[in-house]
């Protein structure tokens, strides 16, 4: 199970191990940051999500 990059909670998995949330990447980087559904509601745009990642 993956953990959210913002809040640290475990992300639920759906059918065939797909995450209930999203995965974002910084421009020019191949590192992936999983984000849970609740954090997606708090920060709806990609730029807001990237600003919150430490």
Secondary structure as UniProt FT lines:
FT   TURN            5..7
FT   HELIX           15..17
FT   STRAND          21..25
FT   TURN            27..28
FT   STRAND          32..36
FT   HELIX           37..42
FT   HELIX           46..52
//
